[in-house]
Structures are given as structure tokens and as C-alpha cells.
């Protein structure tokens, strides 16, 4: 109980600390500092926590894996095994009982934030979870999972030593807040607002706004249709900075066995688009449909 209270208190303190932007000097360079801290850690989260641990979308060397996991853990969203383990359960029970964060099942607040903070049901990952089974015995990963407070603490101290309080505010407090809600929005917003390219059994949706701020995670309907792919943006125009990072790693020999989107999935997308076009309601002018113009008073 006590550790949970501490975690909740720290979370809200960090969220509130973003208001310190009004108490420190402003420079345009601080926007770049915010962007670097937000997006680099966002890539760490989705590249390591999500596409590697949860979905095995590619392989990488041990040192590279540790670096990206450390960066992801610095986002202050708990440990990699905890995060990825619950994400696997999200897919297993998507928008049904058992889904840790479905707005359809438990409401918007719980899906966005409540499950992460104070639902003891999700305080631990079951021992049979495939993420824990496959990665729980790796010492450095288990260490980061247990001591998930360490990377964000190291980041905050490094920023203070580099530039004092303004650097902490713009490089840690503000981007930690924005990244938290960018990530949580995938669980809430992306199951309510956006487009559905694929007719999945859940309510997952593609949303370009959340895709931008969550480093490509907002192409959520794509992802729910084919989880194993290393890219969530299935087409070149779907911004997915995490995919670009994986491609760069592959070119440098730091990643391999990168899982593509199968041809059959693209064919399914085209077929679904054709079905939607066929269901389009025709214009009454083009179709020469007679209009009923009778007034209600004239109807016997």
C-alpha cells in the first residue's frame, strides 16, 4: 500500500511540476530540449517496451537492447516487463473483460490513467505472461524493471548539472508530462476517435495526432490488425518515427529479423476500402431517386 501511495504522489507531483515553465526563464532553445526529451524517450518506449518486448517485431544486440530499455524506462512509465506484460494482455482481451485499459469496459479515466496509477489488480504481471517468461531472467532487464525509478532520476540529475532548474523543467518535467498523456491516449483516445482501415473485433482506431506525439503508436488500428510488424504506420505517409529508428538500426546491423507487414494485409486493406466505397450512399440526383415532398399535414 505504501509504495503505491508514493508512486501516485510522485506521478502527480511530476505532472504538476510542468507548471514551473511559468517560473523559469524562456528561451526558444528550450522547445528543442523539450522535443528531444519527449521524442527520444517516446521512441525508447515504443521501440523497446512495445515492439521488442511485447511483440518480438525485431531482434537486437544485448547492449543495444539495454540502452533503448534504459531510455524507455527514463520516461517514468514503470518497468519494461510490467509495461509490456500488460500490453500483451491488452491485445489478448482487447475491449473485453480482462483488458487493463479499455474505455468501453472501464471508462475513459480508468483507460487513460486510472489503471496505471491505483488499480491493485494490475500491480503485478502474472508469472505465466510470455514477456515475463521470456525476458524476466535477463539480469539487467529485471534490474530496470525492479528499479524503474533509477533512469528518470539519472536523467533529472544530469539535466540539472547541465543547465540548472530551467533544463530540469523543460527537459524533464514538461516532456515527462506530455509523453505520459501521449502514451496513455493510445489506450483511451485511439479506442474512441479516428479511422478504422481494418474491421478488427475491437474498437482500435488510427489517429494521426496521437501518432505524431506517441512516435508512431497512433496507427493503432493497423497495429491491432497485425501486431507483429515492426512498423505501425503501414504506408509511407503514416508518420512513424520509431519505424525510422528501427530501419536505421537495421542498416547499421544493430537490428535484424525485422518483421514486415505481409502482402496479404495490404490486400485486405484494399479490399476493405473497396467494400466501404461500395457501401457509399449515392447522390439522389445521380441516382434519379424520386423525392417524397409531402408535408406531414397532408398525409392521411
C-alpha positions as a Markdown table, in Angstrom:
| # | Residue | x | y | z |
|---|---|---|---|---|
| 1 | Unk | 0.0 | 0.0 | 0.0 |
| 2 | Unk | 2.7 | 2.5 | 1.0 |
| 3 | Unk | 4.8 | 2.1 | -2.3 |
| 4 | Unk | 1.6 | 2.6 | -4.3 |
| 5 | Unk | 0.8 | 5.9 | -2.4 |
| 6 | Unk | 4.4 | 7.0 | -3.0 |
| 7 | Unk | 4.1 | 6.3 | -6.8 |
| 8 | Unk | 0.8 | 8.1 | -7.1 |
| 9 | Unk | 2.2 | 11.1 | -5.2 |
| 10 | Unk | 5.3 | 11.2 | -7.3 |
| 11 | Unk | 3.3 | 10.9 | -10.5 |
| 12 | Unk | 1.1 | 13.9 | -9.7 |
| 13 | Unk | 4.0 | 15.9 | -8.5 |
| 14 | Unk | 5.7 | 15.5 | -11.8 |
| 15 | Unk | 2.5 | 16.3 | -13.7 |
| 16 | Unk | 2.1 | 19.5 | -11.6 |
| 17 | Unk | 5.8 | 20.4 | -11.9 |
| 18 | Unk | 5.2 | 21.2 | -15.6 |
| 19 | Unk | 3.7 | 24.4 | -14.4 |
| 20 | Unk | 7.2 | 25.5 | -13.4 |
| 21 | Unk | 7.5 | 26.7 | -17.0 |
| 22 | Unk | 6.0 | 29.9 | -15.8 |
| 23 | Unk | 8.6 | 30.3 | -13.1 |
| 24 | Unk | 11.8 | 29.9 | -15.2 |
| 25 | Unk | 13.2 | 32.0 | -18.0 |
| 26 | Unk | 12.0 | 31.1 | -21.5 |
| 27 | Unk | 14.3 | 30.6 | -24.5 |
| 28 | Unk | 13.3 | 29.1 | -27.9 |
| 29 | Unk | 16.1 | 26.6 | -27.4 |
| 30 | Unk | 14.1 | 25.1 | -24.6 |
| 31 | Unk | 11.5 | 24.0 | -27.1 |
| 32 | Unk | 14.2 | 21.9 | -28.8 |
| 33 | Unk | 15.1 | 20.5 | -25.4 |
| 34 | Unk | 11.5 | 19.5 | -24.7 |
| 35 | Unk | 11.2 | 17.9 | -28.2 |
| 36 | Unk | 14.4 | 15.9 | -27.8 |
| 37 | Unk | 13.5 | 14.6 | -24.3 |
| 38 | Unk | 9.9 | 13.8 | -25.4 |
| 39 | Unk | 10.6 | 12.1 | -28.7 |
| 40 | Unk | 13.8 | 10.2 | -27.8 |
| 41 | Unk | 12.1 | 8.7 | -24.7 |
| 42 | Unk | 8.9 | 8.1 | -26.8 |
| 43 | Unk | 11.0 | 6.0 | -29.2 |
| 44 | Unk | 12.6 | 4.2 | -26.3 |
| 45 | Unk | 9.2 | 3.2 | -25.0 |
| 46 | Unk | 7.7 | 2.1 | -28.3 |
| 47 | Unk | 10.8 | 0.6 | -29.8 |
| 48 | Unk | 11.9 | -1.4 | -26.7 |
| 49 | Unk | 8.9 | -1.8 | -24.4 |
| 50 | Unk | 6.3 | -2.2 | -27.2 |
| 51 | Unk | 7.6 | -3.5 | -30.5 |
| 52 | Unk | 10.5 | -5.5 | -29.0 |
| 53 | Unk | 9.4 | -7.0 | -25.6 |
| 54 | Unk | 5.6 | -7.2 | -26.3 |
| 55 | Unk | 5.6 | -8.1 | -29.9 |
| 56 | Unk | 9.1 | -9.5 | -30.9 |
| 57 | Unk | 8.9 | -7.4 | -34.0 |
| 58 | Unk | 12.7 | -7.5 | -34.5 |
| 59 | Unk | 15.9 | -8.6 | -32.7 |
| 60 | Unk | 18.8 | -6.5 | -31.4 |
| 61 | Unk | 22.1 | -7.0 | -29.6 |
| 62 | Unk | 22.2 | -7.1 | -25.8 |
| 63 | Unk | 23.9 | -3.8 | -25.4 |
| 64 | Unk | 21.6 | -2.0 | -27.8 |
| 65 | Unk | 18.6 | -3.6 | -26.0 |
| 66 | Unk | 19.8 | -2.3 | -22.7 |
| 67 | Unk | 20.4 | 1.3 | -24.0 |
| 68 | Unk | 16.9 | 1.5 | -25.5 |
| 69 | Unk | 15.3 | -0.1 | -22.5 |
| 70 | Unk | 17.1 | 2.4 | -20.2 |
| 71 | Unk | 15.8 | 5.3 | -22.4 |
| 72 | Unk | 12.3 | 3.9 | -22.3 |
| 73 | Unk | 12.4 | 3.5 | -18.6 |
| 74 | Unk | 13.5 | 7.1 | -18.2 |
| 75 | Unk | 10.0 | 8.0 | -19.5 |
| 76 | Unk | 8.8 | 7.3 | -15.9 |
| 77 | Unk | 6.1 | 4.8 | -17.0 |
| 78 | Unk | 7.2 | 1.9 | -14.8 |
| 79 | Unk | 9.4 | -1.1 | -15.8 |
| 80 | Unk | 9.7 | -2.8 | -19.2 |
| 81 | Unk | 8.4 | -6.2 | -18.1 |
| 82 | Unk | 5.4 | -4.7 | -16.3 |
| 83 | Unk | 4.6 | -2.4 | -19.2 |
| 84 | Unk | 5.0 | -5.0 | -22.0 |
| 85 | Unk | 3.3 | -7.7 | -20.0 |
| 86 | Unk | 0.1 | -5.6 | -19.5 |
| 87 | Unk | 0.2 | -4.7 | -23.2 |
| 88 | Unk | 0.1 | -8.3 | -24.2 |
| 89 | Unk | -3.0 | -8.7 | -22.0 |
| 90 | Unk | -4.5 | -5.7 | -23.7 |
| 91 | Unk | -4.3 | -7.4 | -27.1 |
| 92 | Unk | -5.5 | -10.7 | -25.6 |
| 93 | Unk | -8.7 | -9.2 | -24.2 |
| 94 | Unk | -9.0 | -6.0 | -26.3 |
| 95 | Unk | -12.1 | -4.1 | -25.3 |
| 96 | Unk | -13.4 | -7.0 | -23.4 |
| 97 | Unk | -13.3 | -8.1 | -19.7 |
| 98 | Unk | -9.6 | -8.6 | -18.9 |
| 99 | Unk | -8.4 | -5.6 | -20.9 |
| 100 | Unk | -6.4 | -3.5 | -18.4 |
| 101 | Unk | -7.4 | -0.2 | -20.1 |
| 102 | Unk | -10.4 | -0.2 | -22.3 |
| 103 | Unk | -12.7 | 2.9 | -22.3 |
| 104 | Unk | -15.5 | 0.5 | -23.5 |
| 105 | Unk | -15.2 | -1.7 | -20.4 |
| 106 | Unk | -13.9 | 0.6 | -17.6 |
| 107 | Unk | -14.5 | 4.1 | -18.7 |
| 108 | Unk | -12.3 | 6.9 | -20.1 |
| 109 | Unk | -10.5 | 7.9 | -17.0 |
| 110 | Unk | -9.6 | 4.4 | -16.0 |
| 111 | Unk | -8.4 | 3.5 | -19.5 |
| 112 | Unk | -6.3 | 6.7 | -19.8 |
| 113 | Unk | -4.8 | 6.9 | -16.3 |
| 114 | Unk | -6.6 | 5.1 | -13.5 |
| 115 | Unk | -5.4 | 1.6 | -14.3 |
| 116 | Unk | -1.8 | 2.8 | -14.4 |
| 117 | Unk | -1.9 | 4.6 | -11.0 |
| 118 | Unk | -4.0 | 2.9 | -8.5 |
| 119 | Unk | -5.7 | -0.3 | -9.6 |
| 120 | Unk | -4.0 | -3.1 | -7.5 |
| 121 | Unk | -5.4 | -5.6 | -10.0 |
| 122 | Unk | -2.7 | -4.5 | -12.4 |
| 123 | Unk | 0.1 | -4.0 | -9.8 |
| 124 | Unk | 1.8 | -7.2 | -11.0 |
| 125 | Unk | 2.2 | -9.2 | -14.1 |
| 126 | Unk | 1.3 | -12.9 | -13.8 |
| 127 | Unk | 4.2 | -15.4 | -13.9 |
| 128 | Unk | 2.8 | -17.1 | -16.9 |
| 129 | Unk | 2.8 | -13.9 | -19.0 |
| 130 | Unk | 5.1 | -14.5 | -22.1 |
| 131 | Unk | 7.0 | -11.3 | -21.5 |
| 132 | Unk | 8.0 | -12.3 | -18.0 |
| 133 | Unk | 8.6 | -15.9 | -19.1 |
| 134 | Unk | 11.0 | -14.9 | -22.0 |
| 135 | Unk | 12.7 | -11.8 | -20.6 |
| 136 | Unk | 12.3 | -12.0 | -16.8 |
| 137 | Unk | 15.6 | -14.0 | -16.4 |
| 138 | Unk | 17.8 | -11.4 | -18.1 |
| 139 | Unk | 19.6 | -9.7 | -15.2 |
| 140 | Unk | 19.9 | -6.1 | -16.5 |
| 141 | Unk | 16.3 | -6.0 | -17.7 |
| 142 | Unk | 15.0 | -7.5 | -14.5 |
| 143 | Unk | 17.0 | -4.8 | -12.6 |
| 144 | Unk | 15.5 | -2.0 | -14.6 |
| 145 | Unk | 12.0 | -3.5 | -14.1 |
| 146 | Unk | 12.5 | -3.5 | -10.3 |
| 147 | Unk | 14.3 | -0.2 | -10.1 |
| 148 | Unk | 12.4 | 1.7 | -12.7 |
| 149 | Unk | 12.8 | 4.9 | -10.7 |
| 150 | Unk | 16.6 | 4.9 | -11.4 |
| 151 | Unk | 16.7 | 6.0 | -15.1 |
| 152 | Unk | 14.4 | 9.1 | -14.7 |
| 153 | Unk | 16.3 | 10.1 | -11.6 |
| 154 | Unk | 19.6 | 9.9 | -13.5 |
| 155 | Unk | 18.1 | 12.0 | -16.3 |
| 156 | Unk | 16.8 | 14.6 | -14.0 |
| 157 | Unk | 20.1 | 14.9 | -12.2 |
| 158 | Unk | 22.1 | 15.1 | -15.5 |
| 159 | Unk | 19.8 | 17.9 | -16.7 |
| 160 | Unk | 20.2 | 19.9 | -13.5 |
| 161 | Unk | 24.0 | 19.6 | -13.7 |
| 162 | Unk | 23.9 | 20.6 | -17.4 |
| 163 | Unk | 21.6 | 23.7 | -17.1 |
| 164 | Unk | 20.1 | 24.1 | -13.7 |
| 165 | Unk | 16.4 | 24.3 | -12.9 |
| 166 | Unk | 15.3 | 25.6 | -16.4 |
| 167 | Unk | 16.8 | 22.5 | -18.0 |
| 168 | Unk | 15.1 | 20.2 | -15.5 |
| 169 | Unk | 11.7 | 21.9 | -16.2 |
| 170 | Unk | 12.0 | 21.9 | -20.0 |
| 171 | Unk | 14.0 | 18.7 | -20.3 |
| 172 | Unk | 12.3 | 16.5 | -17.7 |
| 173 | Unk | 9.1 | 17.9 | -16.1 |
| 174 | Unk | 7.3 | 19.1 | -19.2 |
| 175 | Unk | 8.2 | 16.3 | -21.6 |
| 176 | Unk | 7.5 | 13.6 | -18.9 |
| 177 | Unk | 4.0 | 15.1 | -18.6 |
| 178 | Unk | 3.4 | 15.3 | -22.3 |
| 179 | Unk | 4.8 | 11.9 | -23.0 |
| 180 | Unk | 2.7 | 10.3 | -20.3 |
| 181 | Unk | -0.5 | 11.6 | -21.9 |
| 182 | Unk | 0.7 | 10.9 | -25.4 |
| 183 | Unk | 1.2 | 7.2 | -24.4 |
| 184 | Unk | -2.0 | 7.0 | -22.4 |
| 185 | Unk | -4.0 | 8.5 | -25.2 |
| 186 | Unk | -3.3 | 5.4 | -27.3 |
| 187 | Unk | -5.3 | 3.4 | -24.7 |
| 188 | Unk | -8.2 | 5.9 | -24.5 |
| 189 | Unk | -8.4 | 8.3 | -27.5 |
| 190 | Unk | -7.4 | 5.6 | -30.0 |
| 191 | Unk | -10.3 | 3.4 | -29.0 |
| 192 | Unk | -12.8 | 6.2 | -29.5 |
| 193 | Unk | -11.6 | 8.7 | -32.1 |
| 194 | Unk | -10.1 | 8.1 | -35.5 |
| 195 | Unk | -10.5 | 6.0 | -38.6 |
| 196 | Unk | -10.7 | 2.2 | -39.0 |
| 197 | Unk | -8.9 | 0.8 | -42.0 |
| 198 | Unk | -9.4 | -2.8 | -40.8 |
| 199 | Unk | -12.5 | -4.3 | -39.4 |
| 200 | Unk | -11.0 | -5.7 | -36.2 |
| 201 | Unk | -13.0 | -7.2 | -33.4 |
| 202 | Unk | -12.1 | -4.3 | -31.1 |
| 203 | Unk | -12.6 | -0.5 | -31.3 |
| 204 | Unk | -9.0 | 0.3 | -32.2 |
| 205 | Unk | -8.6 | 3.4 | -34.5 |
| 206 | Unk | -5.9 | 5.2 | -36.5 |
| 207 | Unk | -5.3 | 8.8 | -35.3 |
| 208 | Unk | -2.6 | 11.0 | -36.9 |
| 209 | Unk | -2.4 | 13.4 | -34.0 |
| 210 | Unk | -1.6 | 10.7 | -31.4 |
| 211 | Unk | 0.7 | 9.0 | -33.9 |
| 212 | Unk | 2.8 | 12.2 | -34.0 |
| 213 | Unk | 3.2 | 12.7 | -30.3 |
| 214 | Unk | 3.5 | 9.0 | -29.5 |
| 215 | Unk | 6.2 | 8.3 | -32.1 |
| 216 | Unk | 4.0 | 6.3 | -34.4 |
| 217 | Unk | 1.8 | 4.4 | -32.0 |
| 218 | Unk | -1.3 | 6.2 | -33.1 |
| 219 | Unk | -1.7 | 3.9 | -36.1 |
| 220 | Unk | -3.5 | 1.7 | -33.6 |
| 221 | Unk | -6.0 | 0.0 | -35.9 |
| 222 | Unk | -3.1 | -1.0 | -38.2 |
| 223 | Unk | -1.3 | -2.4 | -35.2 |
| 224 | Unk | -4.3 | -4.3 | -33.8 |
| 225 | Unk | -4.8 | -6.0 | -37.2 |
| 226 | Unk | -1.2 | -7.1 | -37.4 |
| 227 | Unk | 0.7 | -6.8 | -34.2 |
| 228 | Unk | 4.0 | -8.5 | -35.2 |
| 229 | Unk | 5.0 | -5.8 | -37.7 |
| 230 | Unk | 7.9 | -3.6 | -36.8 |
| 231 | Unk | 6.1 | -0.6 | -38.3 |
| 232 | Unk | 2.7 | 0.7 | -37.1 |
| 233 | Unk | 2.4 | 3.2 | -40.0 |
| 234 | Unk | 1.8 | 0.8 | -42.8 |
| 235 | Unk | 2.2 | 3.4 | -45.6 |
| 236 | Unk | 4.9 | 6.0 | -46.3 |
| 237 | Unk | 2.5 | 8.9 | -45.4 |
| 238 | Unk | 1.8 | 7.5 | -41.9 |
| 239 | Unk | 4.4 | 9.1 | -39.7 |
| 240 | Unk | 6.2 | 6.5 | -37.6 |
| 241 | Unk | 9.4 | 7.8 | -36.2 |
| 242 | Unk | 10.0 | 4.5 | -34.3 |
| 243 | Unk | 9.9 | 2.6 | -37.6 |
| 244 | Unk | 12.5 | 5.0 | -39.0 |
| 245 | Unk | 14.7 | 4.3 | -36.0 |
| 246 | Unk | 14.4 | 0.5 | -36.5 |
| 247 | Unk | 15.2 | 0.9 | -40.2 |
| 248 | Unk | 18.3 | 2.9 | -39.3 |
| 249 | Unk | 19.4 | 0.2 | -36.8 |
| 250 | Unk | 18.8 | -2.5 | -39.4 |
| 251 | Unk | 21.0 | -0.6 | -41.9 |
| 252 | Unk | 23.8 | -0.4 | -39.2 |
| 253 | Unk | 23.5 | -4.1 | -38.3 |
| 254 | Unk | 22.0 | -3.3 | -34.9 |
| 255 | Unk | 18.7 | -4.9 | -35.6 |
| 256 | Unk | 17.7 | -7.9 | -37.7 |
| 257 | Unk | 14.8 | -10.3 | -38.3 |
| 258 | Unk | 12.7 | -7.1 | -38.7 |
| 259 | Unk | 9.1 | -8.3 | -39.3 |
| 260 | Unk | 7.4 | -6.7 | -42.3 |
| 261 | Unk | 3.7 | -6.2 | -43.0 |
| 262 | Unk | 2.6 | -9.2 | -45.1 |
| 263 | Unk | 1.3 | -8.7 | -48.6 |
| 264 | Unk | -2.0 | -10.3 | -47.5 |
| 265 | Unk | -2.6 | -7.5 | -45.0 |
| 266 | Unk | -2.2 | -4.8 | -47.7 |
| 267 | Unk | -4.6 | -6.8 | -49.9 |
| 268 | Unk | -7.1 | -6.9 | -47.0 |
| 269 | Unk | -6.7 | -3.1 | -46.6 |
| 270 | Unk | -7.5 | -2.6 | -50.3 |
| 271 | Unk | -10.5 | -5.0 | -50.2 |
| 272 | Unk | -11.9 | -3.2 | -47.1 |
| 273 | Unk | -11.5 | 0.2 | -48.8 |
| 274 | Unk | -13.4 | -1.2 | -51.8 |
| 275 | Unk | -16.2 | -2.5 | -49.6 |
| 276 | Unk | -16.6 | 0.8 | -47.9 |
| 277 | Unk | -16.7 | 2.6 | -51.3 |
| 278 | Unk | -19.4 | 0.2 | -52.5 |
| 279 | Unk | -21.5 | 1.0 | -49.4 |
| 280 | Unk | -21.4 | 4.7 | -50.1 |
| 281 | Unk | -24.9 | 6.2 | -50.3 |
| 282 | Unk | -25.4 | 7.5 | -53.9 |
| 283 | Unk | -26.5 | 11.1 | -54.6 |
| 284 | Unk | -30.2 | 11.4 | -55.1 |
| 285 | Unk | -29.5 | 13.5 | -58.2 |
| 286 | Unk | -27.1 | 11.0 | -59.8 |
| 287 | Unk | -29.3 | 8.0 | -58.9 |
| 288 | Unk | -32.5 | 9.8 | -60.0 |
| 289 | Unk | -34.2 | 8.7 | -56.8 |
| 290 | Unk | -37.7 | 10.2 | -56.5 |
| 291 | Unk | -38.1 | 12.6 | -53.5 |
| 292 | Unk | -41.0 | 12.4 | -51.3 |
| 293 | Unk | -42.0 | 16.0 | -50.7 |
| 294 | Unk | -45.4 | 15.5 | -48.9 |
| 295 | Unk | -45.9 | 17.6 | -45.8 |
| 296 | Unk | -46.8 | 15.8 | -42.7 |
| 297 | Unk | -50.2 | 17.6 | -42.5 |
| 298 | Unk | -51.1 | 16.3 | -46.0 |
| 299 | Unk | -50.6 | 12.6 | -45.0 |
| 300 | Unk | -53.9 | 10.8 | -44.4 |
